């Protein structure tokens, strides 16, 4: 007998699935391919894919890059290392463990960063991946299909989430919000690491966006030689309605600390659907902007548009939605 039936975990998984579509899954690949030089792509893939495999993919109407990585794609969208790993069905822990030779590329998948050494070695990654991916194409019976390409990565991703505890799932939601922020401001970025973005705004001033803790994300601007603390952002990815107000209370504690540290604006990203927003506001009166975490992770909806507008207004830039 199941003691408690609740959709909370599945709703949480859906939040992360929505984010993964923008980084690791088919939607992300389609977007990346639309922005690169197809002549370079075709040239690179022609050297990686065996002729018999090319024929199978052509007969199935599947583009080569939907199955095989190319350096031009991964340099443009480094998160897609995760797409090809998931397509092959290998968990992160196994894929990046010592001895596989893949640990160099982990930050490409998880942080979207390509360093000089990774840029030099990404061709090797593509060569190594081409052999098992070729066998995948050859051995799927009766033949590989578009649905296979779209659904096989999701099976692996679902297993990855199922094996995660609540803390690691929550941390992933925070990282995914940071990645969404990076996409909004990418035209202005001058330096980037896995947890810090440095950009120059429309007024020529430096701005940093940092992924950390207390606050989860902070935004600061360099004015007159001093860093001005602009926004503290707390991200609460839980979906259990009964604990929603506790999560708002936790955000309030963090915002009070940020306020004492000199921040001037306080945003909370939380699951809002089905909740009394006025009640949430009473739990965190310091919060002056509330955004729905599901919409921010999915990068669509009214709250996402409001988030982008508020972010660009604070930083002093024009975002991609403007």
TORKOL-4160 file (C-alpha; in steps of 0.2 Angstrom, whole numbers, padded with zeros to 4 digits, m for minus):
322
<pt num="1" X="0000" Y="0000" Z="0000"/>
<pt num="2" X="0007" Y="0017" Z="m0005"/>
<pt num="3" X="0006" Y="0028" Z="0010"/>
<pt num="4" X="0005" Y="0045" Z="0001"/>
<pt num="5" X="0001" Y="0049" Z="m0017"/>
<pt num="6" X="0008" Y="0065" Z="m0023"/>
<pt num="7" X="0012" Y="0073" Z="m0040"/>
<pt num="8" X="0026" Y="0084" Z="m0032"/>
<pt num="9" X="0041" Y="0074" Z="m0037"/>
<pt num="10" X="0034" Y="0072" Z="m0055"/>
<pt num="11" X="0030" Y="0091" Z="m0056"/>
<pt num="12" X="0048" Y="0094" Z="m0050"/>
<pt num="13" X="0055" Y="0083" Z="m0064"/>
<pt num="14" X="0044" Y="0092" Z="m0077"/>
<pt num="15" X="0052" Y="0109" Z="m0071"/>
<pt num="16" X="0070" Y="0101" Z="m0074"/>
<pt num="17" X="0064" Y="0093" Z="m0090"/>
<pt num="18" X="0058" Y="0110" Z="m0097"/>
<pt num="19" X="0075" Y="0117" Z="m0093"/>
<pt num="20" X="0084" Y="0102" Z="m0101"/>
<pt num="21" X="0075" Y="0105" Z="m0117"/>
<pt num="22" X="0085" Y="0121" Z="m0118"/>
<pt num="23" X="0102" Y="0114" Z="m0114"/>
<pt num="24" X="0103" Y="0095" Z="m0117"/>
<pt num="25" X="0089" Y="0089" Z="m0127"/>
<pt num="26" X="0082" Y="0089" Z="m0145"/>
<pt num="27" X="0076" Y="0107" Z="m0144"/>
<pt num="28" X="0093" Y="0114" Z="m0139"/>
<pt num="29" X="0102" Y="0104" Z="m0153"/>
<pt num="30" X="0089" Y="0111" Z="m0166"/>
<pt num="31" X="0092" Y="0129" Z="m0161"/>
<pt num="32" X="0111" Y="0127" Z="m0161"/>
<pt num="33" X="0112" Y="0119" Z="m0178"/>
<pt num="34" X="0101" Y="0134" Z="m0185"/>
<pt num="35" X="0115" Y="0146" Z="m0180"/>
<pt num="36" X="0131" Y="0138" Z="m0186"/>
<pt num="37" X="0139" Y="0137" Z="m0203"/>
<pt num="38" X="0132" Y="0121" Z="m0212"/>
<pt num="39" X="0146" Y="0120" Z="m0224"/>
<pt num="40" X="0158" Y="0117" Z="m0209"/>
<pt num="41" X="0146" Y="0105" Z="m0201"/>
<pt num="42" X="0144" Y="0094" Z="m0216"/>
<pt num="43" X="0163" Y="0094" Z="m0219"/>
<pt num="44" X="0166" Y="0089" Z="m0201"/>
<pt num="45" X="0153" Y="0075" Z="m0200"/>
<pt num="46" X="0158" Y="0068" Z="m0217"/>
<pt num="47" X="0175" Y="0063" Z="m0208"/>
<pt num="48" X="0166" Y="0055" Z="m0193"/>
<pt num="49" X="0152" Y="0045" Z="m0199"/>
<pt num="50" X="0154" Y="0028" Z="m0208"/>
<pt num="51" X="0146" Y="0027" Z="m0225"/>
<pt num="52" X="0134" Y="0013" Z="m0220"/>
<pt num="53" X="0128" Y="0023" Z="m0205"/>
<pt num="54" X="0126" Y="0038" Z="m0216"/>
<pt num="55" X="0115" Y="0027" Z="m0228"/>
<pt num="56" X="0104" Y="0021" Z="m0213"/>
<pt num="57" X="0101" Y="0039" Z="m0207"/>
<pt num="58" X="0097" Y="0045" Z="m0224"/>
<pt num="59" X="0085" Y="0031" Z="m0227"/>
<pt num="60" X="0076" Y="0036" Z="m0210"/>
<pt num="61" X="0076" Y="0054" Z="m0215"/>
<pt num="62" X="0087" Y="0059" Z="m0200"/>
<pt num="63" X="0100" Y="0072" Z="m0201"/>
<pt num="64" X="0118" Y="0067" Z="m0196"/>
<pt num="65" X="0120" Y="0080" Z="m0182"/>
<pt num="66" X="0105" Y="0073" Z="m0173"/>
<pt num="67" X="0115" Y="0057" Z="m0169"/>
<pt num="68" X="0133" Y="0063" Z="m0171"/>
<pt num="69" X="0143" Y="0077" Z="m0163"/>
<pt num="70" X="0153" Y="0089" Z="m0173"/>
<pt num="71" X="0166" Y="0101" Z="m0166"/>
<pt num="72" X="0157" Y="0116" Z="m0174"/>
<pt num="73" X="0141" Y="0112" Z="m0164"/>
<pt num="74" X="0149" Y="0109" Z="m0147"/>
<pt num="75" X="0159" Y="0125" Z="m0148"/>
<pt num="76" X="0144" Y="0134" Z="m0152"/>
<pt num="77" X="0133" Y="0125" Z="m0138"/>
<pt num="78" X="0144" Y="0116" Z="m0126"/>
<pt num="79" X="0130" Y="0110" Z="m0116"/>
<pt num="80" X="0126" Y="0098" Z="m0130"/>
<pt num="81" X="0140" Y="0086" Z="m0124"/>
<pt num="82" X="0125" Y="0081" Z="m0113"/>
<pt num="83" X="0114" Y="0077" Z="m0128"/>
<pt num="84" X="0125" Y="0065" Z="m0135"/>
<pt num="85" X="0129" Y="0057" Z="m0119"/>
<pt num="86" X="0111" Y="0055" Z="m0115"/>
<pt num="87" X="0108" Y="0048" Z="m0133"/>
<pt num="88" X="0121" Y="0035" Z="m0129"/>
<pt num="89" X="0112" Y="0031" Z="m0113"/>
<pt num="90" X="0127" Y="0033" Z="m0101"/>
<pt num="91" X="0124" Y="0041" Z="m0084"/>
<pt num="92" X="0135" Y="0056" Z="m0079"/>
<pt num="93" X="0144" Y="0047" Z="m0065"/>
<pt num="94" X="0150" Y="0033" Z="m0077"/>
<pt num="95" X="0153" Y="0044" Z="m0092"/>
<pt num="96" X="0165" Y="0056" Z="m0083"/>
<pt num="97" X="0173" Y="0044" Z="m0070"/>
<pt num="98" X="0192" Y="0043" Z="m0070"/>
<pt num="99" X="0199" Y="0033" Z="m0084"/>
<pt num="100" X="0186" Y="0037" Z="m0097"/>
<pt num="101" X="0195" Y="0052" Z="m0104"/>
<pt num="102" X="0179" Y="0062" Z="m0103"/>
<pt num="103" X="0181" Y="0072" Z="m0087"/>
<pt num="104" X="0189" Y="0086" Z="m0097"/>
<pt num="105" X="0172" Y="0089" Z="m0106"/>
<pt num="106" X="0161" Y="0088" Z="m0090"/>
<pt num="107" X="0161" Y="0107" Z="m0088"/>
<pt num="108" X="0155" Y="0109" Z="m0106"/>
<pt num="109" X="0139" Y="0099" Z="m0102"/>
<pt num="110" X="0136" Y="0106" Z="m0084"/>
<pt num="111" X="0142" Y="0124" Z="m0086"/>
<pt num="112" X="0142" Y="0128" Z="m0104"/>
<pt num="113" X="0160" Y="0133" Z="m0104"/>
<pt num="114" X="0173" Y="0129" Z="m0117"/>
<pt num="115" X="0191" Y="0133" Z="m0112"/>
<pt num="116" X="0206" Y="0133" Z="m0123"/>
<pt num="117" X="0211" Y="0115" Z="m0119"/>
<pt num="118" X="0193" Y="0109" Z="m0122"/>
<pt num="119" X="0192" Y="0118" Z="m0138"/>
<pt num="120" X="0208" Y="0109" Z="m0144"/>
<pt num="121" X="0202" Y="0092" Z="m0138"/>
<pt num="122" X="0183" Y="0093" Z="m0144"/>
<pt num="123" X="0188" Y="0085" Z="m0160"/>
<pt num="124" X="0194" Y="0070" Z="m0151"/>
<pt num="125" X="0178" Y="0069" Z="m0141"/>
<pt num="126" X="0168" Y="0068" Z="m0157"/>
<pt num="127" X="0179" Y="0054" Z="m0164"/>
<pt num="128" X="0178" Y="0044" Z="m0148"/>
<pt num="129" X="0159" Y="0046" Z="m0148"/>
<pt num="130" X="0157" Y="0042" Z="m0166"/>
<pt num="131" X="0161" Y="0023" Z="m0164"/>
<pt num="132" X="0147" Y="0018" Z="m0151"/>
<pt num="133" X="0135" Y="0030" Z="m0159"/>
<pt num="134" X="0138" Y="0021" Z="m0176"/>
<pt num="135" X="0134" Y="0005" Z="m0167"/>
<pt num="136" X="0118" Y="0012" Z="m0160"/>
<pt num="137" X="0112" Y="0016" Z="m0177"/>
<pt num="138" X="0117" Y="m0001" Z="m0184"/>
<pt num="139" X="0109" Y="m0011" Z="m0170"/>
<pt num="140" X="0092" Y="m0002" Z="m0167"/>
<pt num="141" X="0079" Y="m0014" Z="m0175"/>
<pt num="142" X="0070" Y="m0013" Z="m0187"/>
<pt num="143" X="0078" Y="0004" Z="m0190"/>
<pt num="144" X="0082" Y="0020" Z="m0181"/>
<pt num="145" X="0068" Y="0033" Z="m0181"/>
<pt num="146" X="0065" Y="0051" Z="m0176"/>
<pt num="147" X="0055" Y="0046" Z="m0161"/>
<pt num="148" X="0070" Y="0035" Z="m0155"/>
<pt num="149" X="0082" Y="0050" Z="m0157"/>
<pt num="150" X="0070" Y="0061" Z="m0147"/>
<pt num="151" X="0065" Y="0049" Z="m0133"/>
<pt num="152" X="0080" Y="0039" Z="m0129"/>
<pt num="153" X="0089" Y="0053" Z="m0121"/>
<pt num="154" X="0074" Y="0057" Z="m0110"/>
<pt num="155" X="0075" Y="0039" Z="m0104"/>
<pt num="156" X="0092" Y="0042" Z="m0098"/>
<pt num="157" X="0088" Y="0059" Z="m0091"/>
<pt num="158" X="0074" Y="0052" Z="m0081"/>
<pt num="159" X="0084" Y="0039" Z="m0073"/>
<pt num="160" X="0097" Y="0052" Z="m0069"/>
<pt num="161" X="0084" Y="0062" Z="m0060"/>
<pt num="162" X="0076" Y="0047" Z="m0051"/>
<pt num="163" X="0093" Y="0043" Z="m0044"/>
<pt num="164" X="0095" Y="0061" Z="m0037"/>
<pt num="165" X="0090" Y="0067" Z="m0020"/>
<pt num="166" X="0080" Y="0082" Z="m0016"/>
<pt num="167" X="0095" Y="0093" Z="m0013"/>
<pt num="168" X="0104" Y="0089" Z="m0029"/>
<pt num="169" X="0087" Y="0091" Z="m0039"/>
<pt num="170" X="0085" Y="0109" Z="m0030"/>
<pt num="171" X="0103" Y="0113" Z="m0035"/>
<pt num="172" X="0100" Y="0108" Z="m0053"/>
<pt num="173" X="0086" Y="0120" Z="m0054"/>
<pt num="174" X="0097" Y="0134" Z="m0047"/>
<pt num="175" X="0110" Y="0130" Z="m0060"/>
<pt num="176" X="0097" Y="0129" Z="m0074"/>
<pt num="177" X="0090" Y="0147" Z="m0069"/>
<pt num="178" X="0108" Y="0153" Z="m0070"/>
<pt num="179" X="0110" Y="0146" Z="m0088"/>
<pt num="180" X="0094" Y="0154" Z="m0093"/>
<pt num="181" X="0101" Y="0171" Z="m0086"/>
<pt num="182" X="0117" Y="0168" Z="m0096"/>
<pt num="183" X="0107" Y="0166" Z="m0112"/>
<pt num="184" X="0097" Y="0182" Z="m0109"/>
<pt num="185" X="0114" Y="0192" Z="m0107"/>
<pt num="186" X="0125" Y="0183" Z="m0119"/>
<pt num="187" X="0127" Y="0197" Z="m0131"/>
<pt num="188" X="0135" Y="0207" Z="m0117"/>
<pt num="189" X="0146" Y="0194" Z="m0109"/>
<pt num="190" X="0165" Y="0199" Z="m0109"/>
<pt num="191" X="0171" Y="0184" Z="m0097"/>
<pt num="192" X="0163" Y="0168" Z="m0092"/>
<pt num="193" X="0166" Y="0154" Z="m0080"/>
<pt num="194" X="0154" Y="0141" Z="m0073"/>
<pt num="195" X="0148" Y="0151" Z="m0059"/>
<pt num="196" X="0152" Y="0169" Z="m0064"/>
<pt num="197" X="0147" Y="0180" Z="m0079"/>
<pt num="198" X="0155" Y="0197" Z="m0082"/>
<pt num="199" X="0148" Y="0209" Z="m0094"/>
<pt num="200" X="0148" Y="0227" Z="m0100"/>
<pt num="201" X="0131" Y="0235" Z="m0100"/>
<pt num="202" X="0124" Y="0248" Z="m0112"/>
<pt num="203" X="0132" Y="0262" Z="m0101"/>
<pt num="204" X="0149" Y="0254" Z="m0102"/>
<pt num="205" X="0149" Y="0249" Z="m0084"/>
<pt num="206" X="0155" Y="0231" Z="m0078"/>
<pt num="207" X="0142" Y="0220" Z="m0071"/>
<pt num="208" X="0144" Y="0203" Z="m0063"/>
<pt num="209" X="0131" Y="0189" Z="m0061"/>
<pt num="210" X="0137" Y="0176" Z="m0048"/>
<pt num="211" X="0130" Y="0159" Z="m0045"/>
<pt num="212" X="0133" Y="0155" Z="m0026"/>
<pt num="213" X="0123" Y="0153" Z="m0010"/>
<pt num="214" X="0114" Y="0166" Z="0001"/>
<pt num="215" X="0110" Y="0173" Z="m0012"/>
<pt num="216" X="0108" Y="0159" Z="m0025"/>
<pt num="217" X="0112" Y="0172" Z="m0039"/>
<pt num="218" X="0118" Y="0190" Z="m0036"/>
<pt num="219" X="0120" Y="0204" Z="m0048"/>
<pt num="220" X="0132" Y="0219" Z="m0045"/>
<pt num="221" X="0137" Y="0234" Z="m0055"/>
<pt num="222" X="0154" Y="0243" Z="m0054"/>
<pt num="223" X="0150" Y="0262" Z="m0052"/>
<pt num="224" X="0164" Y="0275" Z="m0048"/>
<pt num="225" X="0176" Y="0261" Z="m0044"/>
<pt num="226" X="0165" Y="0253" Z="m0031"/>
<pt num="227" X="0154" Y="0237" Z="m0033"/>
<pt num="228" X="0135" Y="0241" Z="m0030"/>
<pt num="229" X="0125" Y="0227" Z="m0025"/>
<pt num="230" X="0109" Y="0227" Z="m0036"/>
<pt num="231" X="0099" Y="0211" Z="m0034"/>
<pt num="232" X="0099" Y="0196" Z="m0023"/>
<pt num="233" X="0089" Y="0181" Z="m0031"/>
<pt num="234" X="0083" Y="0166" Z="m0021"/>
<pt num="235" X="0078" Y="0150" Z="m0031"/>
<pt num="236" X="0066" Y="0138" Z="m0022"/>
<pt num="237" X="0062" Y="0123" Z="m0034"/>
<pt num="238" X="0051" Y="0113" Z="m0023"/>
<pt num="239" X="0033" Y="0108" Z="m0028"/>
<pt num="240" X="0025" Y="0102" Z="m0012"/>
<pt num="241" X="0011" Y="0114" Z="m0009"/>
<pt num="242" X="0011" Y="0111" Z="0010"/>
<pt num="243" X="0029" Y="0116" Z="0011"/>
<pt num="244" X="0028" Y="0131" Z="0000"/>
<pt num="245" X="0027" Y="0144" Z="0014"/>
<pt num="246" X="0042" Y="0136" Z="0022"/>
<pt num="247" X="0051" Y="0139" Z="0006"/>
<pt num="248" X="0046" Y="0157" Z="0006"/>
<pt num="249" X="0051" Y="0159" Z="0024"/>
<pt num="250" X="0068" Y="0152" Z="0019"/>
<pt num="251" X="0070" Y="0164" Z="0005"/>
<pt num="252" X="0065" Y="0178" Z="0018"/>
<pt num="253" X="0080" Y="0173" Z="0029"/>
<pt num="254" X="0092" Y="0174" Z="0014"/>
<pt num="255" X="0085" Y="0190" Z="0008"/>
<pt num="256" X="0087" Y="0198" Z="0026"/>
<pt num="257" X="0105" Y="0193" Z="0026"/>
<pt num="258" X="0107" Y="0200" Z="0008"/>
<pt num="259" X="0099" Y="0216" Z="0014"/>
<pt num="260" X="0111" Y="0218" Z="0028"/>
<pt num="261" X="0125" Y="0215" Z="0016"/>
<pt num="262" X="0119" Y="0230" Z="0005"/>
<pt num="263" X="0108" Y="0223" Z="m0008"/>
<pt num="264" X="0094" Y="0234" Z="m0014"/>
<pt num="265" X="0082" Y="0222" Z="m0023"/>
<pt num="266" X="0076" Y="0205" Z="m0019"/>
<pt num="267" X="0068" Y="0192" Z="m0030"/>
<pt num="268" X="0061" Y="0175" Z="m0026"/>
<pt num="269" X="0059" Y="0162" Z="m0040"/>
<pt num="270" X="0047" Y="0149" Z="m0033"/>
<pt num="271" X="0033" Y="0137" Z="m0039"/>
<pt num="272" X="0018" Y="0149" Z="m0039"/>
<pt num="273" X="0005" Y="0139" Z="m0048"/>
<pt num="274" X="m0010" Y="0135" Z="m0037"/>
<pt num="275" X="m0003" Y="0145" Z="m0022"/>
<pt num="276" X="m0010" Y="0161" Z="m0014"/>
<pt num="277" X="0003" Y="0174" Z="m0019"/>
<pt num="278" X="m0003" Y="0186" Z="m0005"/>
<pt num="279" X="0001" Y="0173" Z="0008"/>
<pt num="280" X="0018" Y="0170" Z="0000"/>
<pt num="281" X="0021" Y="0189" Z="0001"/>
<pt num="282" X="0017" Y="0188" Z="0020"/>
<pt num="283" X="0030" Y="0175" Z="0022"/>
<pt num="284" X="0044" Y="0185" Z="0013"/>
<pt num="285" X="0040" Y="0204" Z="0014"/>
<pt num="286" X="0057" Y="0208" Z="0009"/>
<pt num="287" X="0054" Y="0200" Z="m0008"/>
<pt num="288" X="0049" Y="0213" Z="m0021"/>
<pt num="289" X="0048" Y="0202" Z="m0036"/>
<pt num="290" X="0041" Y="0185" Z="m0037"/>
<pt num="291" X="0043" Y="0174" Z="m0053"/>
<pt num="292" X="0036" Y="0156" Z="m0056"/>
<pt num="293" X="0051" Y="0144" Z="m0057"/>
<pt num="294" X="0043" Y="0133" Z="m0070"/>
<pt num="295" X="0041" Y="0147" Z="m0082"/>
<pt num="296" X="0059" Y="0153" Z="m0079"/>
<pt num="297" X="0066" Y="0136" Z="m0082"/>
<pt num="298" X="0055" Y="0133" Z="m0097"/>
<pt num="299" X="0059" Y="0151" Z="m0104"/>
<pt num="300" X="0042" Y="0155" Z="m0109"/>
<pt num="301" X="0026" Y="0162" Z="m0101"/>
<pt num="302" X="0021" Y="0179" Z="m0093"/>
<pt num="303" X="0033" Y="0177" Z="m0078"/>
<pt num="304" X="0048" Y="0172" Z="m0089"/>
<pt num="305" X="0045" Y="0188" Z="m0100"/>
<pt num="306" X="0043" Y="0198" Z="m0084"/>
<pt num="307" X="0059" Y="0191" Z="m0077"/>
<pt num="308" X="0069" Y="0195" Z="m0093"/>
<pt num="309" X="0062" Y="0213" Z="m0092"/>
<pt num="310" X="0067" Y="0215" Z="m0074"/>
<pt num="311" X="0084" Y="0207" Z="m0077"/>
<pt num="312" X="0088" Y="0218" Z="m0092"/>
<pt num="313" X="0081" Y="0234" Z="m0083"/>
<pt num="314" X="0093" Y="0231" Z="m0068"/>
<pt num="315" X="0108" Y="0227" Z="m0078"/>
<pt num="316" X="0105" Y="0241" Z="m0091"/>
<pt num="317" X="0104" Y="0231" Z="m0107"/>
<pt num="318" X="0092" Y="0225" Z="m0120"/>
<pt num="319" X="0088" Y="0207" Z="m0119"/>
<pt num="320" X="0084" Y="0194" Z="m0132"/>
<pt num="321" X="0066" Y="0196" Z="m0129"/>
<pt num="322" X="0066" Y="0215" Z="m0131"/>
